[in-house]
Amino acid sequence: MNTEAVNAKARDLMAPVLSARKTDQLIERIKIDACDAPPRVEVSGQQIGPKPAYTRA
């Protein structure tokens, strides 16, 4: 699943509750990029790998 697909799914789920305008604003603010990041692996209770890069608008 890529970033656009995640954003579309989030939009489908949130728009009926928040409104389309507020949903779009929230998605832009969050900038959901975590799905494109390399996976994190749990080893002995610790997560190894890059942390998701979240940016603020």
C-alpha angles and dihedrals in degrees: 000000000000132000094265092053092049091049091049092050092047090049091051092051100041104037096075089054104035102024125252094270095052091043092054091047091051094048090050091049094050097041095204102221100141094101091063093051122098113267123267118228127208114226120177091341094310125106113232124196140050119326117237112269109231119184130194122225 
